[in-house]
Amino acid sequence: MTQRTLARSARPSTTAEAWLVAGSVALLAGLALADRLVAWMIGEFPTSAALWQLRFEYLRPIGVFHDIALVNFGQVSPMWFSVAVTAFALVVGLAALSGVRLARALSSHVLLAAGLVLTVYSMDPGEGTYARVGVPSGTYFWIGALLSIAAAALCARAHAEYVGWRPGSSRMMRHAVALSLHMRARLSQAMGVVVDQVARAQFGVQPAPVRVHSGELHDR
């Protein structure tokens, strides 16, 4: 079997991951563009309470990318920023959906970097809403964290394929998976207890028995 045939047969298995990267980049780019659009509309309609609420309650944290552009390049026009974000997202999305392994790996690393930026700058640096870059936000913190975790897994997989290491054949990886299942079962049990206690304290609901499958508590 030729190398080209192997590459074609390996491509369908990465389709879901490629769409995950492309969709995540499109989501971040769309939110960043929406933030700039609403900011521009506030300048045109400064008395609109709905626009102020939309931006500062829902869109302001994603403005971290615009804040970084301001810090590094000075005053950036909304048009230039929008064009740059659109072009960047398009290039990364096409790279993620391409059949080139290196391009897909680079797109995963770009998503990882963007997710980490959103995560770090969504934490409270002690300056609150007066920070030069970013705004504290629990929602955007978790969005960035989830995207970072997913992208990190894809990056690790790309590096493992590059060096020829198969995680499924590693004893350490099997032990790590078994440990994660064990910890997940313990966490589910603890969360169930907490939820039952809160429900009983607030609403007088009798606690439901917490059931943990024994198979999840043993290494497979």
Secondary structure, DSSP 8 states (H G I E B T S, - for coil): --HHHHHHHHSGGGHHHHHHHHHHHHHHHHHHHHHHHHHHHHHH-TT-HHHHHHIIIIIGGGGHHHHHHHHHHSS--HHHHHHHHHHHHHHHHHHHHSS-HHHHHHHHHHHHHHHHHHHHHTS--SSGGG-SS----HHHHHHHHHHHHHHHHHHHHHHHHHHT--GGG-HHHHHHHHHHHHHHHHHHHHHHHHHHHHHHHHH----------GGGGS--
